[in-house]
Amino acid sequence: MCVQNKTVVTDAFKGEDLNGYLPIFKSYGIPVLYNFKDDDMTWVRFQPRSKMLVLDKIFPEGIRIPDYFEGKNIVHLPTVKCHIYTTTTGAMKNAFGGLLNTRRHYTHSWIHETLVDLLAIQKEIHSGIFAVMDGTTAGNGPGPRTMYPEIKNVVLASGDQVAIDAVAARLMGFDPLSIGYIRLAHEAGLGIGDPRDIELVGDTDLANESWNFRVGDNGASRVGDIVWFGPLKPMQNVLMRTPLVNLFILGSEVYHDYYRWPARDRGVFEGWLANTPWGNLFQEYHRLGALAAPWVAQTV
């Protein structure tokens, strides 16, 4: 079963189409559920046994999670990339979309602690957790939306969500224990974040690689730094928990979709499509999607 989520700035159905998922779902007979559709799952109040770092304070009315996830095995499918707020993003942050609803932006000022809380909750509700992280094309620069693709031909897999994020961070050129969410999860005993204590199997030469990635900034991160971590942080309840948030949503859409995309990011994406084997494969998904158009139309 595939479970899709949405944010205040993304559309799950558009994402399915543009990412070429639909023919893959059809080929393998994978049903799809949406954690924002009442017919698919219900958000229920959950009281963690673990001591929360921040979630119980951010959501004093109660932490809510989708009822569907309890007792399920979970396979996370993140990618290897940088992130403007967390330096890197991977298996641990993948739960950000599944276990938090569209108010997840309330947590940004405490994003590292939030990811640790979410991993603790996962360990309570899931019967198993596994991650396969795609680094065939890795994302350098100010991710997750304005990255620069770099072909690295790496796929990582682990049942330890902290360890896989630590190895990915190390590959990208960062010290994993300098990244808040990895260090805090390691200290809490939720996984291994120190690369010296992680055994690599398979392509063990990866232990000696460092890609020298740099996060950098973009327009969104500069605004976010002011709101989430800077002088406007004391006002974020007014800015982000009232209709004023729609101004920030509009600003993000204008910046990413109408400024960055036509001016820069579309050219980067089209270059990746045309000039890399992974881009060629991605186009093949869309060719299959076109062949599956009658099925797509029927399901929609």
DOVO-900932 format. One record per residue: residue in one letter; x, y negated, z negated of N, C-alpha, C, O in turn. Coordinates in steps of 0.001 Angstrom, whole numbers, padded with zeros to 6 digits, always signed. Each point is the difference from the previous one (the first is absolute). Layout:
aXYZXYZXYZXYZ;...
% end
This chain:
m+000850+001193+000000-000850-001193+000000+000882-001238+000000+000923-000113-000807;c-001208-000812+001710+000696-001288-000004-000879-001016-000718-001196-000091+000275;v+001784-000674-001192-000729-001070-000680+000597-001336+000411+001193-000239-000187;q-002025-000626+000745+000425-001319+000442-000459-001062-000994-001006+000168-000690;n+001755-001257+000629-000372-001111-000870+000068-001299+000793+000465-000018+001140;k-000929-001059-001747+000122-001298+000644+000484-001019-001024-000081+000221-001208;t+000586-001339+001717+000375-001118-000851-000797-001218+000465-000816+000093+000917;v+001060-001227-001555-000701-001207+000422+000521-000506+001345-000611-000885+000599;v+001727+001432-000115+000562-000498+001260+000176+001092+001053+000622-000247+001033;t-001155+001452-001271+000116+001061+000992-001353+000654+000242-000909-000083-000827;d+000798+000733+001978-001219+000688+000417+000364+001460+000248+000758+000302+000922;a-001295+000607-001742+000362+001410+000105-000374+000586+001355+000749+000812+000543;f-001886-001205+000012-000458+000573+001265+000865-000497+001162+000332+000765+000905;k+000024-002032-000936+000913-000528+001011+001361+000672-000120+000649+000282+001007;g-000217-000025-002247+001281+000664-000218+000020+001413+000548+000994+000424+000590;e-002087+000314-000780-000087+001355+000556+000206-000020+001505+000714+000830+000563;d-001354-001796+000070+000063-000095+001455+001395-000415+000466+000602+000673+000837;l-000088-001778-001376+001271-000537+000478+001189+000895-000352+001022-000028+000687;n-001150+000816-001746+001085+000902-000374-000108+001366+000666+000854+000859-000217;g-001882-000648+001020-000110+001255+000738-000340+001197-000860+000354+001127+000348;y-001053-001349-001496-000301+001104-000898-001128+000900+000504+000013+001205-000250;l-000985-001780+000958-001224+000734+000293+000234+001303+000767-000588+001018-000365;p+001422-001003+001415+000218+001283+000681+000738+001010-000878-000161+001207+000175;i+000974-001698-001122+000691+000919-000915-001015+000638-000942+000032+001209-000230;f-000935-002028-000315-001041+000535-000865-000817+001052+000748-000311+001060-000543;k-000034-001366+001794-000824+000919+000780+000752+001291+000281-000564+001087-000129;s+001839-001197+000513+000782+001171+000372+000128+000981-001162-000057+001215+000193;y+000231-001752-001399+000218+000866-001157-001253+000183-000855+000057+000616-001064;g-001181-001147+001525-001242+000184-000726+000014-000623-001389-000502+000591-000956;i+001082-001792+000845+000125-000661-001300-001178-000949-000215-000126-000987+000725;p-000731+001260-001693-001078-000950-000317+000594-001264-000622+001097+000034-000558;v-001815-001127+000655+000468-001279-000532-001039-000558-000967-001193-000040+000299;l+001674-000390-001466-000829-000693-000968+000572-001395-000222+001172-000251+000282;y-001999-000643-000783+000413-001387-000235-000298-000342-001450-001130+000154-000465;n+002157-000621-000252-000219-000245-001427-000811-001267-000267-000265-000340-001153;f-000132-000362+002227-000833-001188-000154-001432+000229+000491-000791-000941+000070;k+000456+002200+000273-001356+000318+000431-000696+000802-001087+000477+001059-000410;d-001603-001572-000050-000718+000634-001101-000438+001421+000328-000120+000833-000899;d-000120-000550+002170-000429+001345+000382+001129+001021-000144-000259+001200-000090;d+001519-001671+000067+001147+000905-000050+000529+000218-001415+000395+001113-000344;m-000384-002142-000464+000488+000151-001373-000460-001178-000836-000351-001061+000517;t+000364+001278-001827-000468-001011-000947+001147-000419-000900+000776+000835-000465;w-000675-002128+000224+001028-000505-000921-000535+000134-001422-001020-000594-000350;v+001720+001380-000465-000444+000281-001361+001031-000519-000999+001186-000117+000308;r-001659-000185-001487+000905-000477-001043+000878+001146-000482-000471+001118-000209;f+001763-001418+000036+000961+001026-000411+000827-000529-001160+000526-001111+000054;q-000417+001907-001090+000807-000371-001162+001265+000854-000021-000065+001171-000375;p+001208-001720+000765+001228+000791+000030+000423+000435-001404-000180-000730-000975;r+000736+001918+000901+000612+000437-001258+001347-000699-000215+000399-000267-001133;s+000288-000021+002235+001296-000665-000068-000182-001461-000396-001010-000622+000330;k+001987+000088-001033-000023-001412-000342+000283-000813+001257+001023+000200+000655;m-001914-001103-000322+000156-000834+001179+000920-001187-000300-000019-000563-001094;l+000815+000202+002089+000860-001176-000133-000797-001281+000226+000157-000975-000736;v-001025+000983+001773-000720-001241+000331-001430+000190+000464-000806-000918-000154;l+000453+002065+000715-001302+000122+000656-001164-000243-000947-001006-000587+000401;d+001122+001024-001643-001092-000210-000935-000164-001471-000355-001081-000418-000415;k+002140-000371+000572-000084-001444-000258-000508-000743+001236-000753-000967-000121;i+001160+001416+001301-000443-000642+001237-001487+000261+000232-000719-000865+000500;f+000265+002064-000866-001405+000368+000164-000584+000342-001373-000261+001168-000287;p+000056-002179-000563-000495+000266-001363-001398+000605-000021-000403+000608-000992;e-000340-000775+002092-001339+000581+000064+000057+001500+000245-001025+000679-000058;g+002225-000155+000334+000182+001427+000213+000688+000311+001318-000228-000670+001008;i+001068+001687-001026+000685+000475+001199-000947+000935+000743-000568+000916-000593;r+000400-001150+001892-000873+000853+000797+000784+000663+001124+000855-000624+000629;i-001157+001893-000384+000649+000761+001059-001061+000763+000777-001099+000200-000518;p+001386+000234+001746-000980+000796+000752-000175+001379-000638+000984+000683-000280;d-002225-000276+000053-000254+001291-000636+000511+001165+000845+000305+001065-000537;y-000210-001255+001838+000394+001089+000895+001405+000522-000297+000284+001176+000227;f+000601-002046-000735+001401+000376-000147+000257+000948-001171+001006+000709-000003;e-001878-000686-000968+000273+000799-001190+000033+001491+000347-000916+000531+000629;g+002010+000135-001063+000167+001423+000239+000524+000358+001375+000123+001183+000320;k+000191-002178+000506+000457+000264+001368+001530+000010+000091+000683-000716-000732;n-000162+001543+001644+001394-000136+000417+000097-001199+000927-000881-000228+000830;i+001964-000542-000975+000184-001201+000812+001313+000109+000774+001044+000323-000567;v-001114-000596+001856+001205-000117+000823+000088-001444+000487-000822-000443+000802;h+001813-000277-001284+000214-001375+000442+000829+000011+001281+000922+000802+000146;l-001259-001700+000781+000718-000093+001275+000499-001433+000219-000453-000677+000923;p+001373+000218-001757+000522-001367+000153+001094-000062+001058+000383+001019+000575;t+000110-002219-000329+001115-000211+000911+001146-000684-000742-000207-000615-001046;v+001398+000725+001590+001191-000610-000603+000066-001454+000457+000220-000269+001181;k-000409-000664-002101+000000-001405+000409+000210-000921-001193-000131+000392-001160;c+000459-001627+001495+000158-001054-000996-001361-000632-000305-000974+000176+000732;h+000950-000922-001845-001238-000688-000390+000364-001312-000681+000912-000048-000825;i-001631-001016+001175+000354-001333-000484-000154-000139-001509+000670-000839-000603;y-001531+001633-000025-000228-000143-001442+000674+001089-000828+000320-000232-001166;t-000099+001404+001734+000565+001110-000770+001333+000500+000548+000471+001063-000402;t+000133-001806+001303+001280+000343+000654-000166+001177+000945+000289-000114+001191;t-000756+001253-001713-000320+001144+000854-001410+000462-000343-000542-000352-001048;t-000040+001135+001930-001321+000558-000260-000053+001399+000574+000519+000253+001088;g-001144+000657-001818-000003+001382+000463-001066+000828-000685-001180-000347+000031;a+001598+001449-000655-000949+000960-000554-000783-000577-001169-001218+000169-000067;m+001896-000849-000857-000707-000537-001153-001005-001066+000404-001116-000035-000516;k+001509-000829+001435-000916-001076+000385-001136+000510+000882-000987-000709+000202;n+001109+001917+000321-001080+000543+000811-001288+000150-000806-001098-000057+000554;a+001242+000250-001874-001186+000124-000852-000713-001334-000185-001142-000034-000457;f+001806-001061+000809-000554-001342-000163-001320-000138+000757-000938-000641-000474;g+000883+001254+001661-001218-000093+000805-001064+001009-000401-001194-000268+000131;g+001627+001441-000625-000968+001033-000319-000684-000180-001331-001193+000274-000129;l+001941-000736-000876-000518-000043-001364-000441-001385-000455-000570-000140-001081;l+000827-000888+001892-000474-001340-000327-000896-000492+001129+000256+000283+001170;n-001293-001011-001517-000928-000482+001017+000502-001316+000608+001177-000336-000133;t-002048-000389+000784+000430-001211+000702+000388-001132-000941+000405-001067+000460;r-000518+001277-001759+000483-000995-000951+001430+000293-000451+000473-000546-000996;r+000201+001408+001739+001360+000388-000400+000957-001181-000016+001037+000051-000660;h-001381-001131+001392+000896-001158+000005+000081-000662-001376+000892-000813-000241;y-001817+001153-000666+000099-000510-001369+001310+000445-000660+000474-000640-000939;t+000096+001721+001426+001156+000610-000673+001350-000508+000508+001034+000383-000546;h-001015-001226+001564+001266-000311+000670+001064-000583-000926+001185+000284+000173;s-001583-001088-001145+001000-000582-000893+000678+001063-000860+001081-000227-000543;w-001727+001391+000424+000539+001097-000812+000063+001262+000855-000339+001092-000458;i+000776-001257+001702-000091+001080+000973+000833+001221-000388-000431+001135+000199;h+001625-001367-000751+000856+001133-000361-000634+000825-001114-000045+001228+000078;e-000440-001900-001105-000661+000705-001100-001271+000703+000472-000325+001091-000469;t-000384-001718+001393-001216+000600+000544+000292+001334+000669-000732+000970-000196;l+001799-000918+000984+000330+001243+000701+000351+001108-000973-000299+001166+000255;v+000934-001518-001371+000312+001005-001021-001284+000504-000655-000157+001200-000223;d-000754-002112-000081-001289+000409-000570-000745+000928+000954-000590+000992-000430;l+000615-001309+001709-000714+000826+000971+000604+001394+000116-000726+000977+000186;l+002051-000877-000296+000622+001326+000035-000393+000800-001238-000254+001201+000091;a+000203-001865-001250-000432+000692-001213-001428+000516+000150-000305+001115-000424;i-000569-001919+001023-001384+000426+000218-000048+001173+000971-000747+000955-000211;q+001553-001026+001283+000020+001101+000959+000358+001315-000672-000595+001039+000287;k+001575-001094-001187+000435+001225-000665-001090+000569-000905+000017+001186-000329;e-000959-002029-000071-001109+000475-000818-001132+000580+000835-000652+000952-000428;i+000406-001507+001612-001216+000383+000739+000251+000988+001125-000924+000709+000397;h+002142-000635+000132+000254+000868+001150+000561+001350-000438+000776+000077-000952;s-001167+000970+001641+000556+001324-000283+001392+000153+000592+000761+000865-000434;g-000413-001685+001414+001331+000004+000587+000220-001279+000791-000944-000568+000550;i+002198+000113-000494+000345-001209+000751+001232+000304+000841+000993+000515-000514;f-001050-000827+001791+001142+000209+000897+000062-001176+000957-001023-000616+000299;a+002207+000303+000179+000164-001108+000946+000904+000413+001145+001027+000648-000205;v-001417-001027+001408+000846+000117+001192+000158-001411+000552-000978-000626+000409;m+002215+000129-000399+000253-001395+000348+000678-000086+001373+001055+000593+000227;d-001676-001331+000664+000455-000122+001386+001029-001121+000124-000320-001179-000151;g+001561+001572+000429+001056-000962+000282+000547+000186+001403+001137-000376+000283;t-001952+000961+000604+000448+000129+001391+000237-001392+000582+001025-000256+000631;t-001981-000631-000850+000201-001435+000207-000180-000656-001361-001089+000055-000570;a+002135-000673+000043-000066-000655-001307-000212-001498+000181+000344-000566+001038;g-000919-000073-002067-000333-001418+000087+000965-000863-000788+000034+000065-001229;n+000750-000872+001923+000938-000938-000614-000649-001389-000023-000825-000316+000857;g+001200-000508-001835-000486-001368-000025-001222-000183-000879-000298+000852-000838;p-000424-001976+001025-001104-000359-000892-001264+000813+000259-000929-000462+000662;g+000913+001670-001193-001155+000870+000163-001086-000330-001002+000219-000814-000897;p-001400+001435+001029-000254+001109+000919-000529-000410+001371-000193+000865+000854;r-000049-002169-000611-000688-000366+001242+000892-000690+001022-000408-000138+001153;t+001600-000299-001521+000856-000702+000969+001405+000599-000017+000996-000701-000181;m-000950+002011+000375+001278+000713-000069+000658+000084+001371-000588-000329+001031;y+001834+000784-001068+000760+000259+001210+000273+001505+000055+000663+000530-000892;p-001157+000168+001916+000171+001457+000046+001436+000398+000283+000656-000571+000871;e-000177+001550-001612+001330+000563+000217-000113+001514+000044-000549+000622-000910;i+001079-000034+001986-000089+001447+000170+001007+000678-000936+001204-000234+000107;k-001698+001074-001024+000863+000683-000969-000170+001515+000026+000836+000717-000550;n-001899-000213+001178-000180+001448+000200+000080+000794-001303+000646+001046-000065;v-001309-001557-000964+000018+000630-001315-001432+000294-000442-000897-000824+000178;v+000697+002001-000753-001255+000319-000687+000365+000537-001381+000800+000928-000118;l-001380-001507-000911+000245+000415-001379-001237+000693-000551-001120-000310+000408;a+001313+001241-001325-001138+000666-000634+000373+000370-001426+001122+000426-000272;s-002090-000597-000643+000262+000331-001403-001306+000063-000778-000984-000655+000345;g+000999+001455-001400-001093-000001-000953+000210-001022-001102-000887-000208-000828;d+002052-000434+000806+000315-001037-000987-000122-001357+000684+000849-000374+000809;q-001906-000357-001138-000268-001271+000677+001053-001057-000320+000273-000870+000828;v+000309+000934-001994+001045-000950-000376+001286+000314+000754+000673-000902+000500;a-000338+002182-000422+001235+000415+000661-000012-000329+001491+001000-000470+000542;i-002123+000715+000115-000039-000268+001442+000116-001495+000276+000635-000404+000974;d-001248-000422-001829+000134-001446+000162+001426-000459-000294+000507-000922+000639;a+000138+001575-001616+001374-000350-000329+000949+000340+001144+000890-000786+000325;v-001076+001944+000281+000857+000395+001123-000226-000926+001192+000954-000402+000665;a-002207+000065-000395-000302-000913+001104+000637-001363-000252+000568-000600+000913;a-000662+000110-002149+000605-001289-000334+001512+000043+000189+000604-000930+000534;r-000015+002019-000980+001460+000145+000141+000396+000024+001477+000989-000625+000384;l-001742+001330+000435+000281+000030+001433-000083-001395+000606+000820-000365+000843;m-001801-000407-001269-000157-001346+000548+001079-000960-000490+000135-001107+000521;g+000627+001530-001519+001112-000822-000459-000235-000699-001318+000763-000890-000374;f-001824+001283-000351-000315-000620-001284+000362+000933-001144-000008+001221+000158;d+000327-001799-001309+000208+000785-001208-001379+000333-000565-000712-000905-000435;p+000320+002173+000430-001362+000335-000429-000339-000497-001407-001123-000440-000246;l+002081+000507-000670-000292-000386-001376-000052-001511-000186-000313-000480-001090;s+000619-000276+002146-000186-001451-000055-001405-000394+000446-000382-001166-000100;i-000388+002140+000593-001368-000240+000460-000941+000347-001140+000013+001124-000501;g-000825-002079+000093-000782+000128-001220-000826+001256-000106+000069+000687-001019;y-000853-000356+002037-000920+001128-000133+000728+001331-000086-000465+000920-000672;i+001611-000810+001350+000776+001235-000082+000643+000128-001378-000046+001068-000611;r+000642-002150+000123+000653+000043-001312-001004+000289-001110+000257+000836-000866;l-001405-001524+000884-000996+000189-001054-000562+001418+000011-000201+000592-001060;a-000056-000041+002247-000513+001364+000093+001043+001003-000478-000337+000990-000650;h+001596-001244+000971+001094+000860-000463+000086-000029-001522+000118+001044-000641;e-000177-002239+000072+000092-000139-001456-001202+000618-000713+000116+000451-001139;a-001270-000432+001812-001212+000576-000598-000064+001515+000157-000931+000634-000496;g+001909-000049+001180+000016+001440+000186-000989+000507+001029-000384+001169-000027;l-000036-002045+000942-000960+000387+001023+000658+000586+001244-000689+000451+000916;g+002012-000456-000882+000765+000516+001125+001444-000419-000157+000369-000646-000981;i+000446+001017+001953+001432-000303-000048+000305-001146+000957-000204+000120+001208;g+000693-001231-001753+000319-001163+000825+001478-000239+000194+000387-000873+000776;d+000456+001637-001471+001447-000153+000120+000510+000952+001073-000064+001215-000185;p+000570-001738+001309+000428+000873+001099+001056+001024-000406+000119+001051+000630;r+000640-001347-001667+001033+000942-000453-000613+001284-000544+000670+001030-000068;d-001941-001088-000318-000666+001173-000576-000965+000662+000970-000766+000881-000390;i+000796-001299+001653-000917+000534+001003+000768+000898+000959+000996-000414+000593;e-001462+001633-000450+000631+000941+000920-000641-000128+001383-001218+000105+000146;l+002054-000333+000857-000481-000045+001380+000244+001350+000660+001079+000577-000136;v-002078-000076+000848+000178+001204+000807-000366-000355+001429-000709-000976+000247;g+001195+001769+000686-000208-000333+001404+001190-000785+000513+001134+000474-000068;d-001378-001663+000579+001067-000842+000542+000679-000740-001151-000290-001169-000254;t+001186+001851-000432+000629-000581-001183+000953-001139+000340+000425-000726-000899;d-000075+000551+002178+000832-001143+000387-000709-001322-000259+000639-001051-000047;l-001957+001099-000120-000745-001222-000284+000475-000673-001287-000146-001210-000168;a+000713+002004-000734+000446-000555-001282+001065-001071+000191+000204-000842-000875;n+000474+000872+002018+001077-000964+000250-000428-001160+000880+000815-000857+000338;e-002104+000821+000040-000462-001063+000900-000518-001206-000776-000590+000133-001073;s+000826-001316+001645-000584-001237-000503-000257-000887+001201+000921-000335+000745;w-002198-000050-000555-000382-000698+001224+000093-001520-000122-000210-000716+000980;n+000520+000227-002167+000173-001445-000213-001227-000820+000389+000120-001067+000602;f-001298+001576-000952-001224-000747+000257-000073-001228-000912+000567-000019-001093;r-001276-000999+001567-000230-001213-000780-001482-000371+000119-000572+000058+001088;v-000034-000431-002192-001432-000304+000031-000259-001352+000659-000773-000078+000955;g+001400-000978-001441-000236-001323+000568-001374-000534-000370-000681+000545-000869;d+000283-001620+001541-001262-000679-000278-000789-000210+001281+000555+000023+001099;n-001852-000229-001256-000837-000514+001073-000968-001011-000614+000072-000272-001198;g-000959-000274+001991-000917-001008-000514-000883+000516-001118-000276-000716-000963;a-000172+001970+001090-000872+000583-001020+000738+000185-001317-000553-000263-001068;s+001803+000715+001140+000746+000240-001237+000316-001299-000722+000038-000033-001230;r+000189-001038+001980+000287-001285-000644-001210-000512-000775+000133-000523-001107;v-001319+000680+001704-001220-000395-000706-000236+000930-001186-000333-000451-001096;g+000507+001744+001320-000214+000970-001066+000926-000216-001178-000412+000141-001151;d+001654-000480+001426+000951-000240-001091-000468-001138-000892+000176+000043-001218;i-000778-001068+001832-000481-001145-000781-001212+000385-000843-000113-000400-001158;v-000810+001196+001760-001249+000343-000687+000214+001102-001036-000457-000112-001138;w+001159+001180+001540+000094+001174-000867+001105-000119-001042-000134+000508-001113;f+001218-001173+001470+001162+000008-000892+000510-001395-000349+000879-000134-000851;g-001416-000912+001495+000529-001346-000153-000897-000926-000788-000711+000447-000899;p+000730-001725+001218-000703-001008-000807-001513+000128-000013-000648-000501-000919;l+000057+001174+001936-001455+000152+000021-000478+001276-000696-001200+000272-000032;k+002123+000508-000522-000397+001249-000663-001046-000215-001089-000930+000802-000090;p+001031-001854-000756-001030-000196-001026-001387-000287+000582-001001+000118-000706;m+000934-000495+001994-001282-000341+000627-000545+001127+000870-001004-000188+000687;q+001647+001354-000702-000388+001015+000977-001406+000531-000220-000636+000445+000955;n+000125-000477-002190-001384+000438-000202-000977-000891+000753-001001+000474+000537;v+001302-001768-000501-000848-000933+000741+000194+000179+001499-000965-000023+000764;l+002201+000200-000351+000304+000079+001429-000394+001337+000617-000413+000046+001159;m+000538+001047-001923-000158+001331+000570-001231+000765-000480-000314+001061+000538;r-000385-001586-001546-001175+000717-000505-001282-000804+000185-001020+000270-000634;t+001094-001258+001510-001162-000819+000342-000077-000072+001523+000892+000511+000678;p-001936-001132-000123-000078-000119+001468+001199-000703+000631+000174+000068+001216;l+000659-000742-002015+001205-000627+000557+000921+001016+000646+000802-000351+000865;v-000910+001619-001277+000873+001030+000570-000188+000097+001511+000915+000404+000717;n-002105-000778-000234-000266+000093+001442+000902-000931+000809+000269+000261+001172;l+000195-001337-001788+000941-000886+000683+001327+000712+000235+000621-000170+001049;f-000187+000965-002022+001251+000744+000145-000162+001138+001008+000919+000295+000765;i-002081+000335-000769-000262+001056+000976+000020-000575+001418+000595+000581+000906;l-001249-001721-000729+000001-000659+001305+001410-000401+000401+000398+000172+001152;g+000355-000705-002104+001375-000402+000299+000854+001176+000430+000813-000121+000916;s-000993+001268-001577+000751+001195+000369-000357+000458+001409+000877+000363+000783;e-002166-000382-000467-000428+000421+001337+000558-000927+001077+000500+000464+001025;v-000586-001756-001255+000505-000950+000987+001504+000175+000178+000501+000021+001125;y+000210+000104-002231+001470+000117+000077+000423+001284+000713+000811-000035+000924;h-001369+001175-001363+000464+001279+000546-000560+000285+001393+000733+000440+000886;d-002039-000692-000691-000648+000438+001238+000042-001023+001123-000022+000360+001177;y+000084-001649-001544-000074-001023+001038+001288-000810+000157+000159-000735+000975;y+000749+000868-001925+001298-000667+000133+001124+001011+000185+000657+000014+001041;r-000430+000836-002050+001120+000930+000072-000162+001013+001130+000958+000271+000723;w-002156+000292-000559-000167+001073+000968+000290-000466+001430+000839+000611+000662;p-001479-001641-000162+000302-000394+001386+001389-000618+000155+000621+000139+001053;a-000133-000812-002078+001269-000710+000133+001206+000923-000124+001035-000244+000621;r-001163+001302-001419+001196+000794-000285-000269+001494-000118+000641+000805+000675;d-001587-000434-001530-000134+001407-000371-000503+000869+001145+000357+001175+000088;r-001182-001740+000788-000476+000805+001121+001163+000402+000907+000054+001137+000469;g+000865-002051-000222+001152+000328+000828+000875+001071-000627+000511+000877+000696;v-000336-000949-002030+000781+001019-000713-000679+001358+000132+000650+001007+000276;f-001965-000991-000478-000752+001255+000089+000049+000575+001416+000217+001199+000174;e-000416-002034+000825-000003+000500+001371+001380+000478+000421+000112+000935+000793;g+000939-001560-001310+001345+000485+000273+000225+001382-000590+000625+000858+000623;w-001144-000646-001842+000099+001316-000633-000779+001038+000807+000479+001115+000209;l-001679-001482+000245-000809+000920+000793+000724+000437+001271+000024+001183+000342;a+000558-002145+000342+000551+000273+001331+001394+000625-000047+000374+000734+000915;n+000396-001010-001963+001428+000310+000047+000470+001034-001002+001202+000250-000097;t-002109+000360-000651+000418+001008-000973-000815+001274+000193-001153-000071+000427;p+001726+001231-000730-000764+001249+000139-001192+000058-000944-001023+000597+000334;w+001141-001209-001507-001134+000011-000922-001112-000916+000508-001180+000294-000192;g+001541-001387+000829-000993-000851+000621-000709+000706+001136-001210-000148+000172;n+001967+000924+000612-000608+000771+001081-000985+001036-000549-001074+000207+000563;l+001455+000440-001672-000895+000984-000609-001264-000664-000514-001095+000548+000129;f+001247-001734-000715-001157-000746-000495-000976-000296+001144-001215+000087-000177;q+001749-000434+001338-000860-000256+001149-000729+001266+000443-001120-000063+000506;e+001770+001216-000701-000631+001257+000364-001238+000265-000850-000985+000554+000490;y+001032-000951-001777-001195+000146-000844-001170-000765+000612-001136+000475+000016;h+001444-001675+000488-001069-000819+000558-000504+000560+001323-001178-000149+000324;r+002053+000791+000442-000452+000669+001213-000969+001126-000359-001028+000176+000655;l+001365+000586-001702-000900+001050-000453-001299-000588-000522-001072+000582+000165;g+001184-001752-000802-001198-000658-000505-000943-000383+001113-001218+000100-000145;a+001786-000545+001274-000834-000362+001149-000717+001230+000546-001159-000080+000408;l+001854+001224-000401-000634+001232+000465-001112+000437-000939-000961+000646+000417;a+001101-001009-001709-000988+000398-000991-001096-001053-000165-000764+000049-000964;a+000682-000995+001894-000941-001110-000145-001448+000435-000223-000681-000611-000824;p+000172+001641+001520-001396+000415-000253-000202+000411-001447-001028-000323-000596;w+002009+001044+000012-000105+000414-001402+000043-001218-000908-000762-000086-000963;v+001646-000853+001262+000121-001201-000813-001323-000778+000015-000488-000433-001044;a-000079+000264+002232-001251-000733+000110-001106+000687-000784-000831-000661-000622;q+000822+001987+000653-001043+000748-000701+000138-000203-001504-001002-000227-000679;t+002222+000303+000139+000166-000121-001447-000274-001405-000465-000550-000184-001086;v+000917-000830+001875-000275-001373-000391-001500-000261+000001-000433-001111-000305;
% end
